Amino acid sequence: MTKTTRRNHGSAFKAKVALEAIREEATVTAIAAKYNVHPTLVNQWKRALLDGASGVFETGTTKAEKQSETTTNELYKQIGQMKVEIDFLSRKLGR
């Protein structure tokens, strides 16, 4: 009995396979055989690419804004923690 190992395919590989499936130059089965993946994966990657394609043409600020907001919140949290520590140490030293 052969044990199969799970492979993690990179995003570039998935995009390449999905684009080839979208172009329909070959059948999904032929594409799957060419890249040694299951046809179901090819269909999933194709669907994911088509679903996410509209996001490419959006302003892109939503993702950047979320990341910026997360960073800002983390920095405010650190500032608050440092302020508490400084106040505590100031009281302990009697200043």
N, C-alpha and C positions, 0 to 999 in steps of 0.2 A: 504494500500500500504506500503510495506516494503522498507525502505531506505537501500541500500547496502553501506557498507563502504569500502574504498580502503585500502588494506593491503600492507605494505611494507615488503617484504621478505628479509631476510639477505642473504649475499653472500654464507655462509656455507649451508644454506637451499637450495638455488638454485643449488649449486654444487651437493649436495646430490641427489636431484630430477633428475638433468641432467645426472648424472652418472648412476642412475638406468635406465633412458630411453636409454642411450647408450648401456648398457648391454643387453637390450631387453629381460629381464626375464619376463616382463609383457607388455601388450599393453600400449600405451600412455594414453588411456582412463582409464585403471585400475590404472595406476600410479597417474593420475590426481585426481581420486576419492579417492585414498588412502591418498593423501596429501591435499585434499580439495582445489585444484586449477583448473583453466581452462586448458583443453588440449592444447590450443594454447600457453599458457605460458610454458608448459613443452617442446613443440617443439622449442620455442624461446630460452629457456635456454640451450637446447641440442645443437642447432645450434651455440649459442654463445660460449659454452664450446669447441666444435669442432673447431671453427674458432680461438679461442684464445689459443688452446693447443700448437701450435708451439712456442708461446712466452715463454712457460715454459722452453724450451730447448735452448733458445738463451742465450747469455752471460749475459744478464741482465744489462749490463753497460749503455745501452741507457736510461733507465728510471732513473738510478742513476745519469748519466751525466746530464740529463735534470734538475733534482732536484738540483744538485750541481751548475749548471749554474744559475738557478733561484736564489738560495741563494746568490751566489757570486754577481750577478747583484744587488740584494737588498742591500747587504752590501756596495757595491761601491756607490750606490745612497745615503745611509745614511752618508757615509764618505763625499761625496760631499756637502750634506746639512749642515753638521757640520762645514766643512771648510768655507762655505759661512757665516754661523752664527758667527764663530770666527772672520773672517775678518771684518764683519760689526761691531761687538762689539769692536774690537780693534780700528777701526777708530773713533767710538763714544767716546771711553775713551781717545783718543788722544795719543795712544802709537805707 
